[in-house]
Amino acid sequence: MEKNLKLNAIWNTLGITVNSFNSLFFLIIINRVNGVEIAGIFSFAFSIACLLFIVGIYAGRTYQVSDINENLNNYEYLVHKYITCTMMFLIAIVFIIVQKYSLEKNVIIILLCLYKLFEAMSETFYGFLQKNDELYIVGKSLFFKSLVGIIIFFVIDFLTKNIIVSCVALNINSFLFVFLYDIKKSKKYLNKFQKIRWNKIFGLFKKGFSVFAFSFLAVYIVNVPKYVIDILLDNRFQTIFSIIVMPGTVMSLCGQYIMAPLLTNVVECYNQKKYKEFKNIIFKILGILVVLGIIVELGAATVGIPILGIVYAIDLNAYVLDLIIIIFGAILYAIAGVFSTALITMRRNGMQLIIYLIDAIFSVIISYLFISTFGIHGATIGYTSTMVLHVILYTIYFLYEYSKLVKSED
């Protein structure tokens, strides 16, 4: 069991990390091989695919793994995934029909949605494995699928200079991993004699809606500036914004890494009603984030733009202030993420959904106003303004709920 615990931790961390950064490598490759215009199209298409991916996974693997009473059997979870992935793909088709993009852009969007669809399908098989203490197999799948995908994408794109052919190759890689590895490793947990209860399958849509809506809006508010840029600006500005926002994404991921090892302590303190210790751990994590954020900001101000310029082969000297502002926004988002985890531990989820709804509406309005006035610099302001509102709302709500906990003990 302890061997599996170590294997699970190591491989899962490796898999999640490589999978989280594959879009960064794709953007570097495309920008250098295909140019800034195509990179902008790819970046926008990838953001749409990531948003629709939330439709594909719907309630998510966490809901599946935490179903210890087995309200749904494994076949029912699989059928539910077939339905959500079909919905995901149909929404993508409707989206490109409504938007009336060029044929090339439409094809790229569909191919990347298909790429994320395979990823969504894998999540159900990953759930079977994780529930049976084989998370290390999941980590291996994510790691090698992502690594091989990046290599194949680079080789095909370098040889053909054709982004569509490269995306097709990426999909073939994902397809083969799903059917030759993910299904092969997890099919022992599928019992073909299990009964499919349609009322349970459709009931999951209702039970998992809050998780879905929460996750969908979390991805949406981060990407709103990209969606507005697509409406108001050229593709090359999409590339520029995607490049300068990438370090911010890394900052947000760091918040998750800092939180993960302390999460057990947070849950234990709350369950044991050690509320002061609970708060102290939360603020300790926030302190680490702030210190790390200051270091990252100093790095961004001094060497950030030159490094990004070298990596992506593009002149970014006009965007030093934008990078600093975006990283500040990302720090705020990471801080709000810590409060969110604390509130989830406290079983306070309903108001979080309302916070995200407020953020989403605000983000669309503020991003459209600023981008239409200040161009790409407006995207930076819109992104960070949203994160300022986001962290203010989360801070107020966390302190309110915490004060209620303390009063209940008096």
Residue pairs with C-beta under 8 A, 6 or more apart in sequence:
1 133
4 133
4 134
4 135
4 136
7 136
8 133
8 134
8 135
8 136
8 139
10 136
10 139
11 135
11 136
11 137
11 138
11 139
11 140
11 143
12 135
12 136
12 138
12 139
12 142
13 139
14 139
14 142
14 143
15 138
15 139
15 140
15 141
15 142
15 143
15 146
16 139
16 142
17 253
18 142
18 143
18 146
18 147
19 142
19 143
19 145
19 146
20 253
22 146
22 149
22 150
23 46
24 246
24 249
25 150
25 154
26 42
26 46
26 150
26 153
27 39
27 42
27 43
27 239
27 242
27 243
27 246
27 312
28 311
28 312
29 150
29 153
29 154
29 157
29 158
30 38
30 39
30 42
30 157
30 163
31 39
31 239
31 243
31 312
31 313
31 314
32 312
32 313
33 157
33 158
33 161
34 157
34 161
34 163
36 235
36 236
36 239
36 240
36 314
37 234
37 235
37 236
37 239
38 163
38 235
39 235
39 238
39 239
39 242
40 234
40 235
40 236
40 237
40 238
40 239
40 242
41 104
41 105
41 108
41 163
41 235
41 238
42 108
42 112
42 163
43 226
43 238
43 239
43 242
44 226
44 227
44 229
44 230
44 235
44 238
45 105
45 108
45 109
45 112
46 112
47 223
47 226
47 227
48 92
48 95
48 109
48 112
48 113
49 92
49 109
49 112
49 113
49 115
49 116
50 116
50 219
50 223
51 216
51 219
51 220
51 223
52 88
52 91
52 92
52 113
52 116
53 88
53 116
53 117
53 119
53 120
54 212
54 215
54 216
54 219
55 84
55 87
55 88
55 91
55 212
55 216
56 81
56 84
56 85
56 87
56 88
56 116
56 117
56 119
56 120
56 121
56 123
57 81
57 84
57 120
57 123
57 215
58 80
58 81
58 84
58 204
58 205
58 208
58 211
58 212
59 204
59 207
59 208
59 211
59 212
60 123
60 208
60 211
60 212
60 215
61 123
61 124
61 126
61 127
61 130
62 211
63 204
63 207
63 208
63 211
64 77
64 124
64 127
64 131
65 127
65 130
65 131
71 200
72 80
72 197
72 200
72 201
72 204
73 191
73 194
73 195
74 128
74 189
74 190
74 191
74 194
75 190
75 191
75 192
75 194
75 196
76 194
76 196
76 197
76 200
76 201
76 204
77 124
77 127
78 124
78 190
79 196
79 201
80 201
80 204
81 120
81 121
81 123
81 124
83 201
84 120
85 117
85 120
85 121
88 113
88 116
88 117
88 120
89 113
89 114
89 117
92 109
92 110
92 113
93 110
95 109
96 105
96 106
96 109
96 110
101 109
104 164
107 164
108 163
108 164
108 167
111 164
111 167
111 168
111 170
111 171
112 167
114 171
115 167
115 170
115 171
115 174
118 171
118 174
118 175
118 177
118 178
119 174
121 178
121 182
122 141
122 145
122 177
122 178
122 182
125 178
125 182
125 183
125 185
125 186
126 138
126 141
126 182
126 186
128 186
128 189
128 190
129 135
129 137
129 138
129 185
129 186
129 189
130 138
131 189
132 189
134 185
137 185
141 177
141 181
141 182
141 185
144 177
145 173
145 174
145 177
145 181
148 173
148 177
149 170
149 173
149 174
152 169
152 170
152 173
153 166
153 167
153 169
153 170
156 165
156 166
156 169
157 163
157 165
157 166
160 166
210 349
210 350
210 353
213 353
213 356
214 349
214 352
214 353
214 356
217 353
217 356
217 357
217 359
217 360
218 356
220 360
221 356
221 359
221 360
221 363
221 386
221 390
222 333
222 383
224 360
224 363
224 364
224 367
224 382
224 383
224 386
225 241
225 245
225 363
225 367
225 371
225 379
225 380
225 382
225 383
226 238
226 241
226 242
226 379
228 364
228 367
228 368
228 371
228 379
228 382
229 237
229 238
229 241
229 371
229 376
229 379
230 238
231 368
232 368
232 371
232 372
233 371
233 375
233 376
237 375
237 376
237 379
239 314
240 314
240 316
240 319
240 376
241 376
241 379
241 380
243 308
243 312
243 314
243 316
244 308
244 316
244 319
244 322
244 323
244 326
244 380
245 326
245 330
245 383
246 308
247 296
247 300
247 304
247 308
247 323
247 326
247 327
247 330
248 326
248 327
248 329
248 330
248 333
249 330
251 292
251 293
251 296
251 327
251 330
251 331
251 334
252 330
252 333
252 334
252 337
254 289
254 292
254 334
255 289
255 333
255 334
255 335
255 337
255 338
256 337
258 285
258 288
258 289
258 292
259 285
259 337
259 338
259 341
262 281
262 284
262 285
263 341
265 281
266 278
266 281
266 282
266 341
266 342
266 345
267 345
268 274
269 275
269 277
269 278
269 281
270 278
270 345
270 346
273 409
275 402
275 405
275 406
275 409
278 342
279 402
282 338
282 339
282 342
282 398
285 338
286 335
286 338
289 331
289 334
289 335
289 338
290 331
290 335
293 327
293 328
293 331
293 334
296 327
296 331
297 324
297 327
297 328
297 331
300 323
300 324
300 327
301 320
301 324
304 320
304 323
304 324
305 316
305 317
305 319
305 320
305 323
308 316
308 323
309 315
309 316
309 317
316 323
319 376
322 376
322 377
322 380
325 380
325 381
325 384
326 380
326 383
326 384
328 384
329 383
329 384
329 386
329 387
329 388
330 387
332 384
332 387
332 388
332 390
332 391
333 387
333 390
333 391
335 391
335 394
335 395
336 387
336 390
336 391
336 394
336 395
339 391
339 394
339 395
339 397
339 398
340 352
340 394
342 398
343 349
343 351
343 352
343 394
343 397
343 398
343 401
344 352
346 401
346 405
348 397
348 401
351 397
352 397
355 390
355 393
355 394
355 397
358 389
358 393
359 386
359 389
359 390
359 393
362 385
362 386
362 389
363 382
363 386
366 381
366 382
366 385
366 386
367 378
367 379
367 382
367 383
367 386
368 382
369 378
369 382
370 377
370 378
370 379
370 381
370 382
370 385
371 378
371 379
371 382
372 378
374 381
